[in-house]
Amino acid sequence: MNSQVKIVIIILGILVSLFAVVSLTMKQNENGSPEMTDIKSSHGPEERIITSFGLDENNSERTILLKNPDLMDTFINASEADISPYYYPKGPVVGYGKDMNGSIVVMIDEKQETNKTLIKEIYDHLSARGKSFHINSVPCKFISIGVAQIDIAKDTIP
């Protein structure tokens, strides 16, 4: 196994651990749609979370997605087109997927400037896609993450 594959496996392991440790809550506004929740933490993996939507333990859609991985995968594949305009380098998104708690995870490059308006815009696209799946409160969190920079010495390239 070459070193690049090992690095990718280590990074993926760290991401999975990060998602497993983080547990958040979310409240709903008057019309039942999720509100943005700012996460403020002084330590640990939580400080990587920018904001979240629909992560309330009582969110039945989160439970449905958690118990039905095929539905989650279908949703992620269908919503990939909604996220693609925001992918790096045109936008701040460097990754998109799911965690083991039934939540969608949007990974934002920590070096890119983001604001609540842009994050809300991205979530609105996911939310609209969710409605086509009869999901009224898409459980989603946005996390700040670094992009791995692989530095290969010129003399190691064949």
Backbone as JSON Lines, residues from 0, in Angstrom:
{"i":0,"aa":"M","n":[0.85,-1.17,0.0],"ca":[0.0,0.0,0.0],"c":[0.9,1.24,0.0]}
{"i":1,"aa":"N","n":[0.67,2.13,-0.95],"ca":[1.55,3.29,-1.0],"c":[1.14,4.33,0.05]}
{"i":2,"aa":"S","n":[1.99,5.3,0.24],"ca":[1.79,6.27,1.32],"c":[0.56,7.14,1.1]}
{"i":3,"aa":"Q","n":[0.2,7.43,-0.14],"ca":[-0.99,8.25,-0.4],"c":[-2.25,7.53,0.05]}
{"i":4,"aa":"V","n":[-2.33,6.22,-0.21],"ca":[-3.49,5.45,0.21],"c":[-3.57,5.4,1.73]}
{"i":5,"aa":"K","n":[-2.43,5.24,2.38],"ca":[-2.4,5.22,3.84],"c":[-2.87,6.55,4.41]}
{"i":6,"aa":"I","n":[-2.45,7.65,3.81],"ca":[-2.86,8.98,4.27],"c":[-4.36,9.14,4.13]}
{"i":7,"aa":"V","n":[-4.92,8.72,3.0],"ca":[-6.36,8.83,2.77],"c":[-7.12,7.99,3.8]}
{"i":8,"aa":"I","n":[-6.63,6.77,4.09],"ca":[-7.29,5.92,5.07],"c":[-7.25,6.56,6.46]}
{"i":9,"aa":"I","n":[-6.14,7.15,6.82],"ca":[-6.01,7.83,8.12],"c":[-6.97,9.01,8.2]}
{"i":10,"aa":"I","n":[-7.04,9.81,7.14],"ca":[-7.94,10.97,7.13],"c":[-9.39,10.51,7.24]}
{"i":11,"aa":"L","n":[-9.76,9.47,6.49],"ca":[-11.13,8.96,6.57],"c":[-11.43,8.43,7.97]}
{"i":12,"aa":"G","n":[-10.45,7.78,8.61],"ca":[-10.64,7.3,9.98],"c":[-10.89,8.44,10.94]}
{"i":13,"aa":"I","n":[-10.14,9.52,10.77],"ca":[-10.32,10.7,11.63],"c":[-11.7,11.29,11.42]}
{"i":14,"aa":"L","n":[-12.15,11.39,10.15],"ca":[-13.47,11.94,9.86],"c":[-14.57,11.09,10.49]}
{"i":15,"aa":"V","n":[-14.47,9.77,10.34],"ca":[-15.48,8.89,10.93],"c":[-15.51,9.06,12.45]}
{"i":16,"aa":"S","n":[-14.33,9.15,13.06],"ca":[-14.27,9.37,14.51],"c":[-14.9,10.69,14.9]}
{"i":17,"aa":"L","n":[-14.63,11.72,14.11],"ca":[-15.19,13.04,14.38],"c":[-16.71,12.99,14.35]}
{"i":18,"aa":"F","n":[-17.26,12.33,13.33],"ca":[-18.71,12.25,13.2],"c":[-19.33,11.41,14.3]}
{"i":19,"aa":"A","n":[-18.62,10.4,14.77],"ca":[-19.14,9.53,15.81],"c":[-19.19,10.23,17.16]}
{"i":20,"aa":"V","n":[-18.27,11.14,17.42],"ca":[-18.16,11.8,18.71],"c":[-19.17,12.94,18.86]}
{"i":21,"aa":"V","n":[-19.48,13.6,17.76],"ca":[-20.28,14.82,17.82],"c":[-21.77,14.5,17.91]}
{"i":22,"aa":"S","n":[-22.44,15.08,18.88],"ca":[-23.88,14.94,19.02],"c":[-24.45,16.34,19.24]}
{"i":23,"aa":"L","n":[-25.39,16.74,18.39],"ca":[-25.93,18.1,18.43],"c":[-27.44,18.1,18.53]}
{"i":24,"aa":"T","n":[-27.99,19.24,18.88],"ca":[-29.43,19.39,18.88],"c":[-29.84,20.5,17.94]}
{"i":25,"aa":"M","n":[-31.09,20.51,17.6],"ca":[-31.62,21.47,16.64],"c":[-33.06,21.75,17.02]}
{"i":26,"aa":"K","n":[-33.5,22.98,16.92],"ca":[-34.9,23.28,17.19],"c":[-35.59,23.69,15.9]}
{"i":27,"aa":"Q","n":[-36.92,23.6,15.89],"ca":[-37.7,23.93,14.72],"c":[-38.38,25.28,14.93]}
{"i":28,"aa":"N","n":[-38.59,26.01,13.84],"ca":[-39.27,27.28,13.97],"c":[-40.78,27.07,13.9]}
{"i":29,"aa":"E","n":[-41.54,28.15,13.9],"ca":[-42.99,28.08,13.98],"c":[-43.63,27.28,12.86]}
{"i":30,"aa":"N","n":[-43.09,27.33,11.63],"ca":[-43.71,26.62,10.52],"c":[-43.18,25.2,10.37]}
{"i":31,"aa":"G","n":[-42.39,24.72,11.33],"ca":[-41.95,23.34,11.34],"c":[-40.68,23.07,10.57]}
{"i":32,"aa":"S","n":[-40.13,24.07,9.89],"ca":[-38.88,23.83,9.17],"c":[-37.71,24.09,10.11]}
{"i":33,"aa":"P","n":[-36.58,23.46,9.84],"ca":[-35.46,23.59,10.77],"c":[-34.84,24.98,10.76]}
{"i":34,"aa":"E","n":[-34.35,25.37,11.92],"ca":[-33.62,26.63,12.05],"c":[-32.14,26.33,12.08]}
{"i":35,"aa":"M","n":[-31.33,27.29,11.68],"ca":[-29.89,27.14,11.74],"c":[-29.45,27.25,13.19]}
{"i":36,"aa":"T","n":[-28.59,26.34,13.6],"ca":[-28.06,26.35,14.96],"c":[-26.57,26.6,14.89]}
{"i":37,"aa":"D","n":[-26.1,27.7,15.46],"ca":[-24.68,27.97,15.52],"c":[-24.08,27.16,16.65]}
{"i":38,"aa":"I","n":[-22.96,26.54,16.38],"ca":[-22.28,25.73,17.38],"c":[-21.06,26.51,17.86]}
{"i":39,"aa":"K","n":[-20.97,26.7,19.16],"ca":[-19.82,27.39,19.73],"c":[-19.22,26.47,20.78]}
{"i":40,"aa":"S","n":[-17.97,26.15,20.6],"ca":[-17.29,25.24,21.5],"c":[-15.87,25.72,21.7]}
{"i":41,"aa":"S","n":[-15.32,25.43,22.86],"ca":[-13.97,25.88,23.14],"c":[-12.93,24.8,22.93]}
{"i":42,"aa":"H","n":[-13.36,23.55,22.73],"ca":[-12.39,22.48,22.57],"c":[-13.02,21.28,21.87]}
{"i":43,"aa":"G","n":[-12.18,20.35,21.47],"ca":[-12.65,19.09,20.9],"c":[-13.15,19.22,19.48]}
{"i":44,"aa":"P","n":[-13.65,18.11,18.94],"ca":[-14.09,18.08,17.54],"c":[-15.28,18.99,17.26]}
{"i":45,"aa":"E","n":[-16.05,19.34,18.3],"ca":[-17.21,20.19,18.09],"c":[-16.84,21.53,17.48]}
{"i":46,"aa":"E","n":[-15.62,22.0,17.73],"ca":[-15.26,23.3,17.19],"c":[-15.12,23.26,15.68]}
{"i":47,"aa":"R","n":[-15.09,22.11,15.1],"ca":[-15.06,21.95,13.64],"c":[-16.44,22.14,13.02]}
{"i":48,"aa":"I","n":[-17.49,22.03,13.83],"ca":[-18.85,22.15,13.31],"c":[-19.2,23.62,13.17]}
{"i":49,"aa":"I","n":[-19.58,24.0,11.97],"ca":[-19.94,25.4,11.7],"c":[-21.38,25.64,12.11]}
{"i":50,"aa":"T","n":[-22.29,24.81,11.65],"ca":[-23.7,24.93,11.98],"c":[-24.4,23.63,11.66]}
{"i":51,"aa":"S","n":[-25.64,23.5,12.11],"ca":[-26.4,22.28,11.85],"c":[-27.87,22.6,11.64]}
{"i":52,"aa":"F","n":[-28.55,21.64,11.03],"ca":[-29.98,21.74,10.77],"c":[-30.6,20.37,11.06]}
{"i":53,"aa":"G","n":[-31.73,20.33,11.71],"ca":[-32.5,19.1,11.87],"c":[-31.83,17.99,12.66]}
{"i":54,"aa":"L","n":[-30.92,18.31,13.57],"ca":[-30.24,17.27,14.33],"c":[-30.91,16.98,15.67]}
{"i":55,"aa":"D","n":[-32.11,17.49,15.86],"ca":[-32.86,17.24,17.07],"c":[-33.12,15.73,17.21]}
{"i":56,"aa":"E","n":[-32.96,15.21,18.4],"ca":[-33.19,13.78,18.64],"c":[-34.6,13.36,18.26]}
{"i":57,"aa":"N","n":[-35.55,14.29,18.3],"ca":[-36.94,13.98,17.98],"c":[-37.25,14.1,16.49]}
{"i":58,"aa":"N","n":[-36.26,14.4,15.68],"ca":[-36.47,14.53,14.23],"c":[-36.69,13.14,13.65]}
{"i":59,"aa":"S","n":[-37.93,12.84,13.32],"ca":[-38.26,11.49,12.83],"c":[-37.58,11.18,11.5]}
{"i":60,"aa":"E","n":[-37.32,12.2,10.68],"ca":[-36.63,11.96,9.41],"c":[-35.21,11.46,9.64]}
{"i":61,"aa":"R","n":[-34.58,11.95,10.68],"ca":[-33.23,11.48,11.01],"c":[-33.26,9.99,11.34]}
{"i":62,"aa":"T","n":[-34.25,9.59,12.1],"ca":[-34.4,8.17,12.46],"c":[-34.69,7.34,11.21]}
{"i":63,"aa":"I","n":[-35.54,7.85,10.33],"ca":[-35.86,7.14,9.09],"c":[-34.59,6.95,8.25]}
{"i":64,"aa":"L","n":[-33.81,7.99,8.09],"ca":[-32.58,7.89,7.3],"c":[-31.57,6.96,7.96]}
{"i":65,"aa":"L","n":[-31.51,6.99,9.28],"ca":[-30.58,6.13,10.0],"c":[-30.95,4.66,9.84]}
{"i":66,"aa":"K","n":[-32.23,4.37,9.86],"ca":[-32.68,2.98,9.77],"c":[-32.82,2.49,8.34]}
{"i":67,"aa":"N","n":[-32.72,3.4,7.37],"ca":[-32.86,3.01,5.97],"c":[-31.66,3.54,5.18]}
{"i":68,"aa":"P","n":[-30.52,2.85,5.25],"ca":[-29.32,3.34,4.56],"c":[-29.48,3.44,3.05]}
{"i":69,"aa":"D","n":[-30.34,2.62,2.47],"ca":[-30.56,2.72,1.01],"c":[-31.21,4.05,0.66]}
{"i":70,"aa":"L","n":[-32.17,4.48,1.47],"ca":[-32.81,5.78,1.25],"c":[-31.79,6.91,1.42]}
{"i":71,"aa":"M","n":[-30.95,6.81,2.44],"ca":[-29.9,7.81,2.67],"c":[-28.96,7.88,1.47]}
{"i":72,"aa":"D","n":[-28.52,6.71,0.97],"ca":[-27.62,6.7,-0.18],"c":[-28.29,7.27,-1.42]}
{"i":73,"aa":"T","n":[-29.55,6.92,-1.62],"ca":[-30.29,7.45,-2.78],"c":[-30.42,8.96,-2.68]}
{"i":74,"aa":"F","n":[-30.72,9.47,-1.47],"ca":[-30.82,10.91,-1.26],"c":[-29.48,11.59,-1.55]}
{"i":75,"aa":"I","n":[-28.4,11.03,-1.03],"ca":[-27.08,11.62,-1.23],"c":[-26.73,11.65,-2.71]}
{"i":76,"aa":"N","n":[-26.98,10.56,-3.41],"ca":[-26.69,10.51,-4.85],"c":[-27.54,11.52,-5.62]}
{"i":77,"aa":"A","n":[-28.81,11.64,-5.27],"ca":[-29.7,12.57,-5.96],"c":[-29.32,14.02,-5.67]}
{"i":78,"aa":"S","n":[-28.9,14.3,-4.46],"ca":[-28.59,15.68,-4.09],"c":[-27.17,16.09,-4.46]}
{"i":79,"aa":"E","n":[-26.39,15.18,-4.97],"ca":[-25.03,15.5,-5.41],"c":[-25.05,16.63,-6.44]}
{"i":80,"aa":"A","n":[-26.03,16.61,-7.33],"ca":[-26.15,17.67,-8.34],"c":[-26.45,19.02,-7.7]}
{"i":81,"aa":"D","n":[-27.15,19.01,-6.56],"ca":[-27.47,20.26,-5.87],"c":[-26.24,20.85,-5.18]}
{"i":82,"aa":"I","n":[-25.31,20.0,-4.79],"ca":[-24.1,20.42,-4.08],"c":[-22.98,20.78,-5.06]}
{"i":83,"aa":"S","n":[-22.96,20.15,-6.22],"ca":[-21.82,20.29,-7.14],"c":[-21.43,21.73,-7.49]}
{"i":84,"aa":"P","n":[-22.36,22.68,-7.63],"ca":[-21.91,24.05,-7.93],"c":[-21.09,24.69,-6.79]}
{"i":85,"aa":"Y","n":[-21.14,24.1,-5.61],"ca":[-20.45,24.67,-4.46],"c":[-19.13,23.97,-4.15]}
{"i":86,"aa":"Y","n":[-18.78,22.96,-4.97],"ca":[-17.53,22.25,-4.74],"c":[-16.32,23.12,-5.05]}
{"i":87,"aa":"Y","n":[-15.26,22.86,-4.29],"ca":[-13.97,23.49,-4.5],"c":[-13.48,23.16,-5.9]}
{"i":88,"aa":"P","n":[-12.9,24.06,-6.67],"ca":[-12.41,25.37,-6.3],"c":[-13.41,26.51,-6.52]}
{"i":89,"aa":"K","n":[-14.58,26.22,-7.11],"ca":[-15.56,27.28,-7.33],"c":[-16.26,27.69,-6.05]}
{"i":90,"aa":"G","n":[-16.29,26.79,-5.09],"ca":[-16.96,27.06,-3.83],"c":[-16.19,26.44,-2.67]}
{"i":91,"aa":"P","n":[-16.76,26.5,-1.48],"ca":[-16.04,26.05,-0.28],"c":[-16.2,24.57,0.05]}
{"i":92,"aa":"V","n":[-17.09,23.85,-0.65],"ca":[-17.37,22.46,-0.29],"c":[-16.25,21.55,-0.8]}
{"i":93,"aa":"V","n":[-15.68,20.76,0.13],"ca":[-14.61,19.82,-0.23],"c":[-15.06,18.38,-0.04]}
{"i":94,"aa":"G","n":[-16.22,18.17,0.54],"ca":[-16.72,16.82,0.73],"c":[-18.19,16.83,1.09]}
{"i":95,"aa":"Y","n":[-18.84,15.7,0.81],"ca":[-20.27,15.58,1.04],"c":[-20.59,14.12,1.26]}
{"i":96,"aa":"G","n":[-21.34,13.82,2.3],"ca":[-21.68,12.43,2.57],"c":[-22.61,12.31,3.76]}
{"i":97,"aa":"K","n":[-22.43,11.22,4.51],"ca":[-23.3,10.93,5.65],"c":[-22.45,10.52,6.83]}
{"i":98,"aa":"D","n":[-23.06,10.58,8.01],"ca":[-22.38,10.07,9.2],"c":[-23.17,8.87,9.72]}
{"i":99,"aa":"M","n":[-22.69,8.27,10.76],"ca":[-23.33,7.07,11.28],"c":[-24.55,7.36,12.16]}
{"i":100,"aa":"N","n":[-24.91,8.62,12.31],"ca":[-26.06,9.01,13.12],"c":[-27.26,9.41,12.28]}
{"i":101,"aa":"G","n":[-27.24,9.15,10.98],"ca":[-28.35,9.48,10.11],"c":[-28.39,10.93,9.67]}
{"i":102,"aa":"S","n":[-27.23,11.56,9.61],"ca":[-27.14,12.97,9.22],"c":[-26.33,13.13,7.94]}
{"i":103,"aa":"I","n":[-26.69,14.14,7.16],"ca":[-25.91,14.54,6.01],"c":[-24.77,15.41,6.53]}
{"i":104,"aa":"V","n":[-23.59,15.26,5.94],"ca":[-22.43,16.05,6.35],"c":[-21.89,16.78,5.13]}
{"i":105,"aa":"V","n":[-21.77,18.09,5.25],"ca":[-21.16,18.91,4.21],"c":[-19.86,19.45,4.78]}
{"i":106,"aa":"M","n":[-18.75,19.1,4.12],"ca":[-17.43,19.49,4.6],"c":[-16.99,20.76,3.86]}
{"i":107,"aa":"I","n":[-16.65,21.78,4.62],"ca":[-16.27,23.09,4.1],"c":[-14.77,23.29,4.32]}
{"i":108,"aa":"D","n":[-14.07,23.74,3.29],"ca":[-12.64,24.02,3.39],"c":[-12.42,25.1,4.44]}
{"i":109,"aa":"E","n":[-11.6,24.78,5.44],"ca":[-11.37,25.72,6.53],"c":[-10.68,27.0,6.07]}
{"i":110,"aa":"K","n":[-10.02,26.96,4.93],"ca":[-9.31,28.15,4.44],"c":[-10.2,29.06,3.6]}
{"i":111,"aa":"Q","n":[-11.37,28.58,3.22],"ca":[-12.29,29.39,2.42],"c":[-13.21,30.18,3.34]}
{"i":112,"aa":"E","n":[-13.47,31.4,2.96],"ca":[-14.38,32.26,3.71],"c":[-15.82,31.8,3.43]}
{"i":113,"aa":"T","n":[-16.57,31.53,4.48],"ca":[-17.97,31.16,4.33],"c":[-18.8,32.06,5.23]}
{"i":114,"aa":"N","n":[-20.05,32.17,4.89],"ca":[-20.95,32.97,5.72],"c":[-22.28,32.23,5.86]}
{"i":115,"aa":"K","n":[-23.12,32.7,6.76],"ca":[-24.4,32.05,7.02],"c":[-25.29,32.03,5.78]}
{"i":116,"aa":"T","n":[-25.21,33.06,4.97],"ca":[-26.04,33.13,3.78],"c":[-25.7,31.99,2.82]}
{"i":117,"aa":"L","n":[-24.41,31.78,2.59],"ca":[-23.99,30.71,1.68],"c":[-24.36,29.34,2.25]}
{"i":118,"aa":"I","n":[-24.15,29.13,3.51],"ca":[-24.49,27.85,4.12],"c":[-26.0,27.61,4.06]}
{"i":119,"aa":"K","n":[-26.77,28.65,4.33],"ca":[-28.24,28.53,4.25],"c":[-28.66,28.23,2.81]}
{"i":120,"aa":"E","n":[-27.99,28.83,1.84],"ca":[-28.29,28.58,0.43],"c":[-28.05,27.11,0.08]}
{"i":121,"aa":"I","n":[-26.93,26.57,0.53],"ca":[-26.61,25.17,0.27],"c":[-27.65,24.28,0.95]}
{"i":122,"aa":"Y","n":[-27.98,24.6,2.21],"ca":[-28.97,23.78,2.92],"c":[-30.34,23.87,2.25]}
{"i":123,"aa":"D","n":[-30.7,25.03,1.76],"ca":[-32.0,25.17,1.08],"c":[-32.1,24.24,-0.12]}
{"i":124,"aa":"H","n":[-30.99,24.06,-0.84],"ca":[-30.98,23.11,-1.96],"c":[-31.21,21.69,-1.45]}
{"i":125,"aa":"L","n":[-30.52,21.34,-0.36],"ca":[-30.7,20.0,0.22],"c":[-32.12,19.81,0.74]}
{"i":126,"aa":"S","n":[-32.66,20.85,1.35],"ca":[-34.01,20.8,1.89],"c":[-35.04,20.61,0.78]}
{"i":127,"aa":"A","n":[-34.85,21.32,-0.32],"ca":[-35.77,21.18,-1.46],"c":[-35.71,19.75,-2.0]}
{"i":128,"aa":"R","n":[-34.51,19.21,-2.1],"ca":[-34.36,17.83,-2.56],"c":[-35.01,16.88,-1.56]}
{"i":129,"aa":"G","n":[-34.86,17.18,-0.27],"ca":[-35.47,16.36,0.76],"c":[-36.98,16.28,0.62]}
{"i":130,"aa":"K","n":[-37.61,17.38,0.28],"ca":[-39.06,17.39,0.12],"c":[-39.5,16.44,-0.98]}
{"i":131,"aa":"S","n":[-38.68,16.26,-2.04],"ca":[-39.03,15.31,-3.1],"c":[-38.93,13.87,-2.59]}
{"i":132,"aa":"F","n":[-38.24,13.67,-1.46],"ca":[-38.15,12.36,-0.81],"c":[-39.1,12.27,0.39]}
{"i":133,"aa":"H","n":[-39.96,13.27,0.55],"ca":[-40.89,13.36,1.68],"c":[-40.14,13.5,3.01]}
{"i":134,"aa":"I","n":[-39.02,14.22,2.96],"ca":[-38.24,14.52,4.16],"c":[-38.36,16.02,4.39]}
{"i":135,"aa":"N","n":[-39.09,16.39,5.43],"ca":[-39.35,17.81,5.69],"c":[-38.24,18.5,6.48]}
{"i":136,"aa":"S","n":[-37.45,17.74,7.19],"ca":[-36.39,18.31,8.0],"c":[-35.12,17.49,7.79]}
{"i":137,"aa":"V","n":[-34.36,17.84,6.75],"ca":[-33.15,17.1,6.42],"c":[-32.11,17.32,7.52]}
{"i":138,"aa":"P","n":[-31.69,16.25,8.2],"ca":[-30.67,16.39,9.23],"c":[-29.31,16.61,8.58]}
{"i":139,"aa":"C","n":[-28.69,17.73,8.87],"ca":[-27.47,18.1,8.16],"c":[-26.57,18.92,9.06]}
{"i":140,"aa":"K","n":[-25.26,18.68,8.94],"ca":[-24.3,19.52,9.65],"c":[-23.2,19.92,8.68]}
{"i":141,"aa":"F","n":[-22.71,21.12,8.89],"ca":[-21.62,21.68,8.1],"c":[-20.39,21.71,8.99]}
{"i":142,"aa":"I","n":[-19.31,21.11,8.52],"ca":[-18.09,21.09,9.32],"c":[-16.94,21.75,8.55]}
{"i":143,"aa":"S","n":[-16.06,22.34,9.3],"ca":[-14.85,22.95,8.75],"c":[-13.75,21.9,8.78]}
{"i":144,"aa":"I","n":[-13.1,21.73,7.64],"ca":[-12.07,20.69,7.55],"c":[-10.96,21.16,6.63]}
{"i":145,"aa":"G","n":[-9.76,20.75,6.93],"ca":[-8.62,21.08,6.09],"c":[-8.54,20.16,4.89]}
{"i":146,"aa":"V","n":[-8.0,20.67,3.82],"ca":[-7.8,19.88,2.61],"c":[-6.38,19.31,2.67]}
{"i":147,"aa":"A","n":[-6.27,18.01,2.5],"ca":[-4.95,17.37,2.55],"c":[-4.1,17.85,1.38]}
{"i":148,"aa":"Q","n":[-2.92,18.29,1.7],"ca":[-1.96,18.7,0.69],"c":[-0.84,17.66,0.65]}
{"i":149,"aa":"I","n":[-0.76,16.94,-0.43],"ca":[0.27,15.92,-0.55],"c":[1.48,16.54,-1.23]}
{"i":150,"aa":"D","n":[2.6,16.43,-0.57],"ca":[3.84,17.0,-1.09],"c":[4.75,15.86,-1.49]}
{"i":151,"aa":"I","n":[4.88,15.66,-2.77],"ca":[5.74,14.59,-3.28],"c":[7.01,15.24,-3.82]}
{"i":152,"aa":"A","n":[8.11,14.8,-3.29],"ca":[9.39,15.34,-3.76],"c":[9.56,15.01,-5.24]}
{"i":153,"aa":"K","n":[10.09,15.94,-5.99],"ca":[10.24,15.77,-7.43],"c":[11.07,14.55,-7.78]}
{"i":154,"aa":"D","n":[12.04,14.23,-6.92],"ca":[12.91,13.11,-7.27],"c":[12.24,11.75,-7.02]}
{"i":155,"aa":"T","n":[11.04,11.71,-6.4],"ca":[10.34,10.45,-6.21],"c":[9.37,10.15,-7.33]}
{"i":156,"aa":"I","n":[9.13,11.12,-8.2],"ca":[8.23,10.92,-9.33],"c":[9.01,10.23,-10.45]}
{"i":157,"aa":"P","n":[8.5,9.07,-10.93],"ca":[9.24,8.35,-11.97],"c":[9.29,9.11,-13.28]}
